[in-house]
Amino acid sequence: MSEKEILHLHHRFTFGLHPIYLAAKLKLSRQDLVDELFRESERFVHLRHFDDIRKKKKNIGPLKILKMILKSRKDLQELNLVWLEHLSFTKAQLREKMTFFWHNHFATSAPFPVLMQAQNNTIRKHALGNFKELLFEVAKDPAMIIYLNNQQNKKNAPNENFAREVMELFTLGRAQYTERDIKEAARAFTGWHVGLDGFFYFDKNEHDEGEKTVLGRTGKWNGEDVLNILLEKPMLAEFICTKLYRAFVNPSVDSDFIKQWAEYFRNNNYDIEKTLRYLLLSDHFYDIKNRGVVIKSPVELIAEYKRFFQLRLQKKENMIKLQRNLGQVLFLPPNVAGWPGDKKWIDGTALLIRMNLPYLFSGLSEFSPKDKDLPESATIKEKSKKPFLASLSYSGVKDVSHSDYWINAPDVSVPSSIESVSIIEEKMRLLLSLPEYQLH
């Protein structure tokens, strides 16, 4: 594997490879490098920021629910920062990158941080597992049911929102079903609710037991039956592989490769790990036409800075403001379709902020963007706790208790001359400010 191929692999399927590790990886084969990525992601850590009050096995009363809703903005921001730290520094980089991908695929935003944390952990558990299991788990996820109004889906008043998005956004894509299919599937999902204990439950009294016809199949279907019918459709594998391809290979899809890859995905019972290995071991993935063509999402960009330079902002709320102004806030997708990505990440304002980040993080710049959710006087102005270049010594991740994280990374010596340091700092800022740095 060449240096460029190794960097390409890690740019796409991790949140960045620190240069100090590159030399050792040059000795490994493609198979060894791919095996290493999966091996490092076998062991992983769930987010445990909020105590799961549901585990107390009792109903959460109306007053508790109201308090959770009122506190949700602040708590979601806390959860956001915990996950951002986790995906920046966890050793299980491949799993976290796929958790991030599925977070956008199954885009959800609910005013219950405990439920959003639970969903995030469910996705993390199945991120490299089986898509069928992941689909079933997320379809019954309390945050998802609340977000897509299936709580209101009852036999005498069906709500079609959940059924529509399951078909359009999670499995088949547009134009692969009829409105009749949506209406019939909605009847099958009646009774899929969230109890006052915060867990999924099936309410038989609200379920439509009648006969339904979904995608040409007729029976007394329930929600699980509908999901199985969807999984039998060849288009599902092609739809998922196309989304994976656009996110990790190239926004311009290669139809021939997609067809072969989707067939492999389907023939291997929707095994995500095997399907990713197929891609990562292929010559197609490393083709020069697929390098430097994917625009980094805001979260990927921020995580890369944090990972490489050990950045810690003194005011954590400014990291939320930065995400918001770049157009991507974890746990707050714009809608159920998620973030559109690609060129949508870049407009005049966002590109200016992106190119200004090296100066912002080194304390040499400030910007005062208007924010719809914040007072106009709100600014993002922070200095690193360390000089910018000193952060490159990468002395190890601080204040992290899990052995899952890199703690003993080797030091990199820096020039002793103040003048030399200053020159190198400025060169690095200029390099990181290049438009090309926005691509991977």
C-alpha positions in Angstrom: 0.0 0.0 0.0 1.3 3.4 -1.0 1.3 6.4 1.4 -1.5 8.0 -0.6 -3.6 4.8 -0.5 -3.2 4.5 3.3 -4.2 8.1 3.9 -7.2 7.7 1.5 -8.4 4.7 3.5 -8.1 6.5 6.8 -9.5 9.8 5.6 -12.7 8.0 4.5 -13.2 5.5 7.3 -11.6 7.1 10.3 -11.5 10.7 11.6 -8.0 11.1 10.4 -4.6 9.3 10.7 -2.0 11.1 12.7 1.2 11.4 10.8 3.2 9.8 13.6 1.5 6.4 12.8 2.0 6.5 9.0 5.5 5.0 8.8 4.5 1.8 10.6 1.4 1.3 8.4 3.6 1.5 5.2 4.9 -1.9 6.1 1.4 -3.5 6.1 -0.6 -5.0 3.2 -4.0 -3.8 2.2 -5.5 -6.9 3.8 -3.6 -6.2 7.0 -4.7 -2.5 7.1 -8.3 -3.4 6.6 -8.1 -6.2 9.2 -6.6 -3.7 11.7 -9.4 -1.2 11.2 -12.0 -3.9 12.0 -10.0 -5.4 14.8 -9.6 -2.0 16.6 -13.4 -1.5 16.3 -14.4 -4.9 17.8 -14.1 -3.4 21.3 -16.0 -0.2 21.8 -17.5 2.1 24.5 -21.1 3.2 24.7 -22.0 6.8 25.6 -23.0 6.9 29.3 -23.3 10.6 29.9 -26.9 10.4 31.2 -28.2 7.8 33.6 -30.9 5.8 31.9 -33.8 6.5 34.1 -35.8 4.0 32.2 -33.8 1.2 33.9 -35.6 2.0 37.2 -38.5 0.0 35.7 -41.2 2.5 36.5 -43.3 5.0 34.6 -41.9 8.4 34.0 -44.6 10.8 35.1 -45.9 13.8 33.2 -43.9 16.3 35.4 -40.7 14.4 34.8 -41.4 14.4 31.0 -42.1 18.1 31.1 -38.8 18.8 32.9 -36.9 16.6 30.4 -38.4 18.6 27.5 -37.6 21.9 29.2 -34.0 20.8 29.8 -33.6 19.1 26.5 -31.7 21.8 24.6 -29.0 22.1 27.3 -28.8 18.3 27.7 -28.6 17.6 24.0 -25.7 20.0 23.8 -23.9 18.2 26.5 -24.5 14.9 24.8 -23.3 16.4 21.5 -20.0 17.4 23.1 -19.6 14.0 24.7 -20.1 12.2 21.4 -17.8 14.7 19.6 -15.0 13.9 22.1 -15.7 10.2 21.7 -15.6 10.0 18.0 -12.5 12.2 17.9 -10.4 10.1 20.2 -11.8 6.5 20.4 -9.6 3.8 19.1 -12.7 2.2 17.5 -12.6 4.7 14.6 -14.2 2.6 11.9 -17.2 1.8 14.2 -17.5 5.4 15.1 -17.4 6.6 11.5 -20.2 4.1 10.7 -22.2 5.2 13.7 -21.9 8.7 12.3 -23.0 7.5 8.9 -26.1 5.6 10.3 -26.9 8.6 12.5 -27.5 10.6 9.3 -29.2 7.7 7.5 -31.7 7.2 10.4 -31.9 10.9 11.1 -33.7 11.6 14.4 -34.2 14.5 16.8 -36.3 14.1 19.9 -36.5 16.3 23.0 -35.4 13.5 25.2 -31.6 13.3 25.5 -31.8 10.0 27.4 -33.6 8.5 24.4 -31.2 10.0 21.9 -28.3 8.6 23.9 -30.0 5.2 23.8 -30.5 5.4 20.1 -26.9 6.4 19.5 -25.7 3.4 21.5 -28.1 1.1 19.6 -26.7 2.3 16.3 -23.1 2.0 17.6 -23.8 -1.6 18.6 -25.0 -2.6 15.1 -23.0 -0.2 13.0 -20.7 -3.0 11.7 -23.2 -5.8 12.2 -26.3 -6.8 10.2 -28.4 -4.2 8.5 -31.6 -6.2 9.0 -31.0 -6.2 12.8 -30.1 -2.5 12.7 -33.3 -1.7 10.8 -35.5 -3.7 13.2 -33.8 -2.1 16.3 -34.1 1.5 14.9 -37.7 1.0 13.7 -38.6 0.1 17.3 -36.4 2.8 18.8 -38.4 5.1 21.2 -36.8 8.3 19.9 -37.6 7.3 16.3 -41.2 6.4 17.1 -41.7 9.8 18.8 -39.9 11.7 16.1 -41.9 10.2 13.2 -45.3 10.3 15.0 -45.9 6.6 15.3 -47.1 7.2 18.8 -50.2 8.7 17.1 -50.6 5.8 14.7 -53.7 3.9 15.8 -56.1 1.6 14.1 -59.0 4.1 13.9 -56.7 7.0 12.9 -53.6 5.8 11.0 -50.6 8.1 10.8 -48.5 7.5 7.7 -45.4 9.4 8.6 -43.3 6.6 10.0 -44.3 4.1 7.2 -43.5 6.7 4.5 -40.0 7.4 5.8 -39.2 3.8 6.4 -39.7 3.2 2.7 -38.4 6.4 1.2 -35.4 7.2 3.4 -34.4 4.0 5.2 -34.9 1.2 2.7 -36.0 1.7 -0.9 -35.8 5.3 -1.9 -38.3 7.3 -3.8 -40.5 6.0 -6.6 -40.2 2.4 -5.4 -43.7 2.3 -3.8 -47.2 3.7 -4.2 -49.3 5.8 -1.9 -51.4 2.7 -1.4 -48.4 0.9 -0.1 -47.8 3.7 2.4 -51.4 3.6 3.7 -51.3 -0.2 4.0 -47.9 -0.2 5.7 -49.1 2.5 8.2 -51.9 0.1 9.2 -49.3 -2.6 9.9 -47.3 -0.3 12.1 -50.3 0.7 14.3 -49.8 -0.1 17.9 -46.0 0.5 17.8 -45.8 2.9 20.7 -43.5 4.1 23.5 -44.7 3.5 27.1 -44.5 5.9 30.1 -41.4 3.9 31.1 -39.6 5.1 28.0 -39.4 1.8 26.2 -41.1 0.4 23.1 -44.2 -1.6 23.5 -46.8 -3.2 21.2 -50.4 -2.1 22.0 -52.6 -4.8 20.7 -55.7 -2.8 21.3 -54.5 -0.1 18.8 -53.2 -2.5 16.2 -55.2 -3.0 13.0 -55.6 -6.8 12.6 -57.1 -6.6 9.2 -55.7 -7.7 5.9 -53.2 -5.4 4.1 -51.5 -5.4 0.7 -48.0 -4.0 0.8 -45.7 -4.1 -2.4 -47.9 -6.8 -3.9 -48.0 -9.0 -0.8 -51.3 -9.6 1.0 -51.8 -10.8 4.5 -52.6 -9.7 8.1 -49.2 -8.0 8.3 -47.7 -6.3 11.3 -44.8 -4.0 11.4 -42.1 -6.7 11.4 -43.8 -8.4 8.4 -43.5 -5.1 6.5 -39.9 -4.7 7.3 -39.2 -8.3 6.1 -41.1 -7.5 2.8 -38.9 -4.5 2.3 -35.8 -6.6 2.9 -36.8 -9.0 0.2 -36.7 -6.2 -2.4 -33.4 -6.1 -4.4 -33.7 -2.3 -4.6 -33.0 -2.1 -0.8 -29.4 -3.3 -1.2 -28.8 -0.9 -4.1 -30.3 2.0 -2.2 -28.1 1.4 0.8 -24.9 0.8 -1.2 -25.5 4.0 -3.2 -25.7 6.0 0.0 -22.5 4.3 1.3 -20.8 5.0 -2.1 -21.7 8.7 -2.1 -20.5 9.1 1.5 -17.3 7.1 1.4 -16.2 6.7 -2.3 -17.5 9.4 -4.6 -20.6 11.7 -4.9 -20.8 10.6 -8.5 -21.8 7.0 -8.4 -20.4 4.2 -10.6 -23.5 2.2 -11.6 -21.7 -0.9 -12.5 -19.8 -1.1 -9.3 -23.0 -0.3 -7.3 -24.8 -3.2 -8.9 -22.0 -5.7 -8.1 -21.6 -4.4 -4.6 -25.4 -4.4 -3.9 -25.6 -8.0 -5.1 -22.8 -8.9 -2.7 -24.6 -7.1 0.1 -27.8 -8.9 -0.5 -26.3 -12.3 -1.1 -24.5 -12.0 2.3 -27.7 -11.4 4.2 -27.0 -7.7 4.6 -23.8 -8.2 6.6 -22.3 -4.7 6.9 -18.8 -5.8 7.8 -18.5 -8.1 4.8 -19.9 -5.5 2.6 -17.4 -2.9 3.7 -14.5 -5.3 3.4 -15.6 -5.9 -0.2 -15.2 -2.2 -0.9 -12.0 -1.7 1.1 -10.2 -4.6 -0.5 -11.2 -3.6 -4.0 -9.0 -1.7 -6.5 -12.0 0.5 -7.3 -12.0 2.2 -3.9 -8.3 3.3 -4.2 -8.7 4.5 -7.8 -7.2 8.0 -8.2 -10.6 9.3 -9.5 -12.1 8.6 -6.1 -9.4 10.5 -4.1 -10.0 14.0 -2.9 -13.5 14.2 -4.2 -15.6 14.0 -1.0 -16.2 17.3 0.9 -15.6 16.8 4.7 -18.7 17.4 6.7 -18.4 20.0 9.5 -18.3 17.3 12.2 -15.6 15.4 10.3 -13.5 18.6 9.9 -13.8 19.5 13.6 -13.1 16.0 14.8 -10.0 15.9 12.6 -8.7 19.1 14.1 -9.4 17.8 17.6 -7.8 14.5 16.8 -4.6 15.9 15.3 -4.0 18.9 17.5 -5.6 18.1 20.9 -7.9 21.1 20.8 -9.9 22.0 23.8 -12.0 25.1 23.6 -12.3 27.0 26.9 -16.0 27.5 26.5 -17.7 24.3 25.4 -20.8 26.1 24.2 -18.7 27.7 21.5 -18.2 24.3 19.9 -22.0 24.0 19.5 -22.0 27.5 17.9 -19.3 26.5 15.6 -21.2 23.3 14.5 -24.3 25.4 14.0 -22.5 28.0 11.8 -20.9 25.3 9.7 -24.2 23.7 9.2 -24.1 20.4 11.1 -25.1 19.9 14.8 -24.9 16.4 16.1 -28.4 15.1 17.2 -30.1 18.0 15.4 -30.5 17.0 11.7 -32.4 19.5 9.6 -35.2 16.9 9.0 -35.7 13.2 8.7 -33.8 13.2 5.4 -30.7 14.1 7.3 -27.9 16.4 6.1 -27.7 16.5 2.3 -23.9 16.8 2.3 -21.5 17.2 -0.6 -21.6 20.7 -2.1 -24.4 21.7 0.3 -21.7 22.0 2.9 -20.0 24.8 1.1 -21.5 28.3 0.7 -19.8 31.6 0.9 -20.1 31.9 4.7 -19.3 28.3 5.6 -16.2 28.2 3.3 -14.9 31.4 4.9 -15.4 30.0 8.4 -13.7 26.7 7.4 -10.7 28.4 5.9 -10.4 30.6 9.0 -10.4 27.7 11.5 -6.6 27.4 11.8 -6.4 31.0 12.8 -9.5 30.8 15.0 -8.1 27.8 16.9 -4.7 29.4 17.3 -6.2 32.5 18.7 -5.3 34.8 15.9 -8.7 35.3 14.5 -12.3 35.8 15.5 -15.7 35.9 13.8 -19.1 37.1 14.8 -21.6 35.2 12.7 -25.3 36.0 13.1 -27.1 33.0 14.6 -30.9 32.6 14.4 -30.9 30.8 17.8 -28.5 33.2 19.5 -28.2 36.9 20.2 -26.5 38.7 17.3 -23.7 39.7 19.7 -22.7 36.1 20.2 -19.1 35.5 19.0 -16.8 32.6 18.7 -13.4 33.7 19.9 -11.2 31.2 21.6 -7.5 30.6 22.2 -6.1 27.1 22.5 -4.9 26.4 26.0 -1.5 25.5 24.3 0.3 27.3 21.5 -0.9 25.9 18.2 2.3 24.1 17.3 2.9 22.8 20.8 -0.3 20.9 20.3 1.4 19.0 17.6 3.6 17.2 20.2 0.5 15.0 20.6 1.5 14.0 24.2 -1.6 11.9 24.5 -5.3 12.4 25.2 -6.0 14.0 28.5 -8.7 13.4 31.1 -9.9 10.2 29.4 -10.6 7.2 31.7 -11.3 4.5 29.1 -8.4 2.3 28.0 -10.2 2.3 24.7 -8.6 5.6 23.9 -5.1 6.4 22.7 -3.3 7.6 25.9 0.4 7.0 25.2 1.0 8.4 21.8 4.7 9.3 21.2 5.9 12.8 21.4 7.1 14.7 18.3 9.9 17.2 18.9 9.4 20.8 17.9 12.0 23.4 17.0 13.6 25.3 19.9 13.9 28.6 18.0 11.0 30.9 18.5 11.4 32.2 15.0 11.4 28.7 13.5 8.3 27.8 15.5 6.5 31.0 14.3 7.4 30.3 10.6 6.2 26.7 10.8 3.0 27.7 12.6 2.2 30.1 9.9 3.0 27.6 7.1 0.7 25.1 8.8 -2.1 27.6 9.1 -1.8 28.4 5.4 -1.8 24.7 4.5 -4.9 24.0 6.6 -6.6 27.1 5.1 -6.3 25.8 1.5 -9.6 24.9 -0.2 -8.1 21.4 -0.9 -8.0 20.7 2.8 -11.8 20.6 2.8 -11.7 17.5 0.6 -10.7 14.0 1.4 
